[in-house]
C-alpha cells in the first residue's frame, strides 16, 4: 500500500482489499488514516496484477457496469526479489495508492485542530519501517513535536459521499469570516461526543459535538457537498441527502458491493480443462502459429503430449462457448449453475478447481434432506463493483435504485475491476422439496411467514428503500439460513477453522419465482487464502456419522439459548429495528464475513421447539 507520493505506509493482504479495505475505504494505520484511491490511480501492470479468469463472473460484472469491462485483475502484489530489499527501489513503489484522510488532524497535547493545508503538521517517513509513517505538530506549545492523530469525526451520506467534518461552520453555527484557530476540548474520560467541545480561540465560539448527532444533528448538519475523495472530485449531480456525522472507524462507513461465484468447470476432457485453466494466456492466441509461439516461449509446458493443432482446436471451442454466453440476454444468475451442479452431482467431471463426492444422508434425516455432497476442492472468485456507505448493498436487493446508491470505483467507466480468488472445501446440504412443501403448508407456518413479511416491510420502510414489499425471501429462506448458522457454529468446534473462516452460500427459490425450479440448499464452506484453504478438516465432518452427530448437536443447542427466555420471546419487529425472531449473538448470529444477509432472516423456532414456541419446528429432536 502506497501513498500518491509513492511512499510505502503499510501492508494489506489481497483479500482484505475486497472485504475490508477496498476502494473508498479508510485504513487505520498505527499513526495515520489512509483512504484507498480509485482505479484511475492504480497500476494494473501485467507483471504486478495477475488476471483472474472466470467467464461467468466477468459476464455478470459486464451486465452491471457495462460491456467495456475486459478483465478481472488481482490487486498489485510485489514480486519476489532475491537478496536484501531496497526501500528506495522500483519494487517498493508497487502497491495500492492511498491518500491521507481525513485531512484534519488533532494534536493530543495542545488540542489544536487544523487541516493539513495549514502547514502546522509535518509528515515523517521511515522507509525501513513504513508502519511508522506519522504526522507531528511542529510548533506545539505543550510538547516537543508531539504525534498528531486524525480527527475522528467525518460526514457521509447514503449516496456514498464522504467529506471532512465541517469544523469551522459547525463551531461558528454557520459561515464565518473569522480567522479561525480551533481546539477540540475533552471534558470527560469516556470520549463520548457529549464530552467533547470544539472551540475557536479567535472569537470564542464553541459547540458540543453531541449536537452533530441524533435529532439535533438532523437540524444542524448541512446538505452533503457530493465529495468523492477517492476520486479526487465532487459528484456532477447535486446531492439531496443531508450529511450525517459519523465516527472514523465506524462499521457502516464502507460496505463493499461484491459479486461472488464458484468456479464451475465446463470442460469435460483434460485438454479442455487445461485450456480453461490457462485461458488468461491462451485467449491472446489468434491462430495456430500463435500457439506454436507460446510453446516456444515455454508458456504451455503443462500441455505436454498434446499437439499445437489439438490445443488450437480446444481454444476455438472455448471461444465459441464464451461467445454463446455473451449473447444470452437478461440478468445472469450466478447461483443457478451452481445449484444444478450440486443437485445433480453425478454429471460432474472432477477438475483441479472442483472435486465433488456424494455421501449418504445421515441416518434419521432421510425424510428431510435430499442429498449431501462433499466439496473436497473448490475455487471461489470475487469481483468488486463498487461500495456504499451507511447502508449495505444487500439491503436494497435488486432494485434499479440500488445501482444509483453504489459509488463508482473510477471516474470513467472501468475497463477492469479488482478481483480475488481463494480455494477451499465445503459441505452441501439439499432439503427435500416435498418435506418443505408439507411444512410450509401448515397454518402456523403461514401465519409466521406473514409476520416475517410484515417485519421485512417495516424494516425497508424505515430505511426509505423503494418498493419495500419487494424481495421478501419467505420462510423457506429463514429455515435454510437458520440451519446454516446453527451448523456453522457447531462445525467450528472441531473442523480446525475459526468462525470467521467459514461462509455460507444459500440456495433458496420459491416455486414459481424466477426463471428456474425451486431451490432449497446450503453450501457451508471455507475459502481461505492460506494453504489454499483445503486442510480437509471441514470435509471430514461431512461423512454420514460425523454429520449426523453435528446436526443433532447443532439442533439441540438451538433449543435453548443463554439469553432465553428473552431470545425465544423475540418476534419479528414491526418497528423496523431488526429483521429476525429468536436469534442473537449467543445462539445464531455469525461473523459479518460469514453471513450473506447481515444476520437477518434468522429464527431458532423454525428449526426446533423452543421454550416459547413448539408449533413451528421443521426438525424433531429429542431433548
Number of C-alpha atoms within 10 A of each C-alpha: 23 21 20 16 10 17 22 27 23 18 13 13 12 19 19 11 21 22 17 17 22 28 29 30 24 24 21 15 15 13 15 22 23 25 22 28 26 23 23 15 15 18 15 18 11 10 10 18 21 18 20 21 21 23 17 20 24 21 23 20 24 19 16 13 19 14 15 11 18 15 22 26 21 22 25 21 17 14 12 8 9 6 6 6 12 12 16 13 9 9 16 18 19 22 25 26 26 29 19 17 24 24 17 23 24 24 25 17 16 16 19 22 25 23 17 17 9 8 10 17 25 15 14 12 16 14 16 12 12 17 17 17 19 21 24 21 25 17 12 17 11 12 14 12 17 19 21 25 20 22 22 17 21 22 22 26 26 21 21 24 25 26 22 19 24 16 20 21 13 22 22 20 14 11 10 11 6 12 11 18 15 23 19 24 18 17 12 11 8 10 10 12 17 16 15 19 19 23 26 23 14 11 13 12 17 19 17 18 20 15 19 24 17 11 9 11 17 15 12 16 21 17 14 21 19 23 20 21 20 27 20 11 11 15 13 8 7 11 18 12 16 19 27 23 23 21 16 19 16 11 12 13 24 24 25 25 21 17 16 19 21 23 20 18 18 14 19 12 12 13 18 20 19 18 22 22 18 15 20 15 16 20 14 11 17 12 13 15 13 15 22 18 14 17 15 11 9 10 14 20 11 11 15 8 8 10 11 19 14 13 21 21 14 19 24 16 15 20 14 11 12 14 11 10 14 17 8 10 8 7 10 16 14 16 16 14 14 16 21 13 15 24 20 13 15 11 10 18 15 17 20 12 18 21 15 23 16 16 13 14 23 19 12 11 16 13 12 17 19 19 22 25 24 25 23 21 23 25 19 21 20 23 26 23 24 25 24 27 24 18 19 21 20 13 16 22 14 12 15 10 12 17 18 12 20 21 21 24 24 18 15 9 13 19 16 22 22 27 27 23 23 19 23 26 29 27 24 24 23 22 20 17 17 12 15 16 12 10 18 18 11 12 12 12 18 16 11 17 19 14 18 26 22 19 25 27 22 22 23 20 16 12 14 11 18 14 12 18 15 16 15 16 16 20 23 20 21 23 22 23 27 25 23 25 25 24 21 24 20 18 25 17 12 12 18 13 17 13 19 16 16 26 23 22 20 22 20 21 19 16 13 9 9 10 10 11 12 14 22 23 28 22 23 25 26 29 21 21 16 11 10 17 20 20 19 15 16 26 24 16 20 25 19 16 14 12 21 18 13 22 20 19 16 21 23 19 20 24 19 19 21 12 14 17 14 13 23 23 16 16 18 27 18 17 14 17 14 17 26 21 24 28 27 21 13 12 23 24 19 22 15 12 15 22 20 14 15 16 22 18 26 28 28 32 26 27 24 23 25 24 14 15 15 12 15 21 18 19 15 14 15 9 9
